[in-house]
Amino acid sequence: MAILLITYKTRNPTKDYGPLYEGIRNNCSKWWHYLDDVWIVETTDSADELAKKLYPLILRNDHLLVVRLVKEYQGWLPKEAWDWLNERIF
């Protein structure tokens, strides 16, 4: 199981990006989406595998970054966000 961070920049305000969000939810066993344009997900896919599944759901001029998380992170988030991360990342 991998914990991946997905972030993106969509460039077309008239496009329906609902399929992208559903694609993320459907390819991950658990997900956390507290920040705009950022998801942290639990999945059996590698970053490469998940990105390839999401590419068809965005436009060519959009941007997508999928990276694996490890237990070296820091930030300013609510307690429930840290609890979610700390339960999954080792």
C-alpha positions in Angstrom: 0.0 0.0 0.0 1.3 3.5 -0.9 0.4 6.9 0.4 0.5 9.3 -2.6 0.1 13.1 -2.8 -1.8 14.3 -5.9 -1.9 17.9 -6.8 -3.0 19.6 -10.0 -3.6 22.9 -11.7 -6.6 23.0 -14.0 -6.6 25.7 -16.6 -10.1 25.5 -18.2 -12.7 27.1 -15.9 -15.6 25.8 -18.1 -14.5 22.1 -18.1 -16.2 19.7 -15.8 -13.4 18.1 -13.7 -15.9 15.9 -11.9 -14.5 12.8 -13.7 -11.0 13.6 -12.4 -12.3 13.7 -8.8 -14.2 10.5 -9.3 -11.1 8.9 -10.9 -9.1 9.7 -7.8 -11.8 8.4 -5.5 -12.3 5.2 -7.5 -8.6 4.3 -7.7 -7.9 4.7 -4.1 -9.0 2.8 -1.0 -8.9 5.9 1.2 -8.4 9.6 0.5 -8.1 12.9 2.2 -8.9 16.2 0.4 -8.7 19.1 2.9 -6.7 21.5 0.7 -7.9 22.8 -2.7 -6.3 20.9 -5.6 -4.5 18.5 -3.2 -5.4 14.9 -2.4 -3.5 12.5 -0.2 -4.6 8.9 -1.0 -4.0 5.4 0.0 -3.7 3.0 -3.0 -2.0 -0.1 -4.3 -0.9 1.9 -7.4 2.5 3.5 -7.8 2.7 7.2 -8.5 3.4 6.3 -12.2 0.4 3.9 -12.4 -2.0 6.4 -10.8 -0.9 9.3 -12.9 -1.4 7.3 -16.1 -5.0 6.5 -15.0 -5.6 10.2 -14.3 -4.0 11.7 -17.5 -7.1 11.0 -19.7 -9.3 12.9 -17.2 -7.4 16.2 -17.6 -6.6 18.5 -20.5 -3.2 18.6 -22.1 -2.5 22.1 -20.8 -3.5 21.2 -17.2 -0.7 20.1 -14.7 -0.6 17.0 -12.6 1.9 15.9 -9.9 1.7 12.5 -8.1 4.4 11.7 -5.6 4.8 9.1 -2.9 4.9 10.4 0.7 7.2 9.2 3.4 7.2 10.1 7.1 9.1 13.3 6.7 6.7 16.1 6.4 5.7 19.3 8.2 3.1 21.9 7.9 0.2 23.7 9.6 -2.9 21.5 9.4 -5.8 20.7 11.7 -5.4 17.8 14.2 -7.6 15.5 12.1 -5.3 15.9 9.1 -2.2 15.0 11.1 -4.1 12.0 12.7 -5.0 10.8 9.2 -1.4 11.1 7.9 0.2 9.6 11.0 -2.1 6.5 10.9 -1.0 5.7 7.3 2.6 6.9 6.7 5.4 4.8 8.1 
